[in-house]
Amino acid sequence: MKVAVDTNVLVRAVVQDDPAQARLAAKVLIDAELIAVALPCLCELVWVLRRVYSFAPHDIAGAVRALLAVANVQVNRPAVEAGLLMLEAGGDFADGVIAYEGKWLGGETFVSFDKQAVALLTAQGQSARLL
């Protein structure tokens, strides 16, 4: 079966806080021919791990990288790497993904009211402007 996973499946697989759901999540992920992971799903996963479960950024990055290492996982890897770069620099994963996709869609400058996001993107050599 080729599956598109929801965030809650990945959370159960990572956190293992509900044994029955964790077993079901692991089974579907192991048995899947292909696991499609949408970018919003990963943004939600990172947010949930950080805000709900208080994971440290390096632990979240490790969980995402472990997912990327699975051969049957399909994801927009460059966008995920941009998100991880932001996360590991102390920013928000989603901001990195948004900046990457915005550039991919033709945007030249990331604009935001988020001072930290603009500073981190600028430090990475990207065009970013604080509004």
C-alpha positions in Angstrom: 0.0 0.0 0.0 1.2 3.5 -0.7 0.2 5.9 2.1 0.0 9.6 2.8 0.5 9.9 6.5 -1.2 12.3 8.8 0.8 14.1 11.5 -0.8 12.0 14.3 0.6 8.8 12.8 4.1 10.2 12.8 3.7 11.6 16.3 2.6 8.2 17.6 5.6 6.5 15.9 8.0 9.0 17.4 6.7 9.6 20.8 5.2 6.2 21.6 2.9 7.7 24.1 -0.1 5.5 23.2 1.1 1.9 22.9 -1.8 0.6 20.8 -1.6 3.5 18.4 2.2 3.4 18.3 2.0 -0.3 17.2 -0.6 0.5 14.5 1.5 3.5 13.3 4.7 1.4 13.2 2.9 -1.4 11.3 1.5 0.8 8.6 4.9 2.6 8.2 6.8 -0.7 8.0 4.3 -2.4 5.7 3.9 0.6 3.3 5.4 0.4 -0.2 5.6 4.2 -0.2 5.2 6.8 2.6 4.2 10.2 1.3 4.9 12.9 3.8 3.5 16.3 2.9 5.4 19.5 4.1 2.5 20.7 6.3 2.6 17.3 8.0 6.3 17.8 8.9 5.6 21.4 10.0 2.9 20.1 12.3 5.1 17.3 13.5 7.9 19.6 14.5 5.5 22.0 16.2 3.8 19.2 18.2 7.1 17.7 19.2 8.4 21.1 20.4 5.3 22.6 22.0 3.4 19.6 23.2 6.2 17.1 24.1 9.0 19.7 24.8 11.5 17.9 22.6 14.8 19.8 22.1 15.5 21.1 18.6 18.3 18.6 18.1 16.1 15.7 19.1 13.4 16.9 16.6 16.0 17.3 13.9 17.2 13.7 14.7 13.6 12.4 14.4 13.1 14.1 11.0 16.4 13.0 9.7 15.6 9.4 10.8 12.4 9.6 8.8 14.3 11.0 5.7 16.7 8.0 6.0 13.9 5.5 5.3 14.1 4.4 1.7 10.4 4.4 1.0 9.7 7.9 2.3 8.9 10.5 -0.3 9.1 14.2 0.8 10.3 17.4 -0.7 13.8 16.9 0.6 15.3 20.3 -0.3 12.4 22.0 1.5 12.8 19.8 4.5 16.6 20.4 4.6 15.9 24.2 4.5 13.5 23.7 7.5 16.1 21.7 9.4 18.7 24.3 8.7 16.5 26.9 10.3 15.6 24.7 13.2 19.2 23.8 13.9 20.1 27.5 13.8 17.6 28.2 16.5 14.6 29.2 14.4 11.3 27.7 13.3 11.3 24.7 10.9 8.2 26.1 9.2 10.0 29.4 8.4 12.7 27.6 6.6 10.2 25.5 4.6 8.1 28.6 3.8 11.2 30.6 2.6 12.4 27.7 0.5 9.0 27.1 -1.2 8.4 30.8 -1.6 11.7 31.0 -3.5 10.9 27.9 -5.5 7.6 29.5 -6.5 9.4 32.6 -7.8 9.6 34.9 -4.7 12.8 36.8 -4.5 12.7 38.1 -0.9 11.2 36.5 2.2 9.2 39.2 4.1 8.0 38.8 7.7 7.3 40.5 11.0 9.4 37.8 12.6 12.7 39.3 13.5 14.4 36.0 14.3 13.3 34.4 11.0 14.6 37.4 9.0 17.9 37.5 10.9 18.5 33.7 10.5 17.6 33.7 6.8 19.8 36.8 6.2 22.7 35.0 8.0 22.2 32.1 5.6 22.7 34.5 2.7 19.1 34.6 1.7 17.2 37.7 0.8 14.9 38.5 3.7 13.2 41.7 4.9 11.6 42.7 8.2 8.4 44.5 7.8 
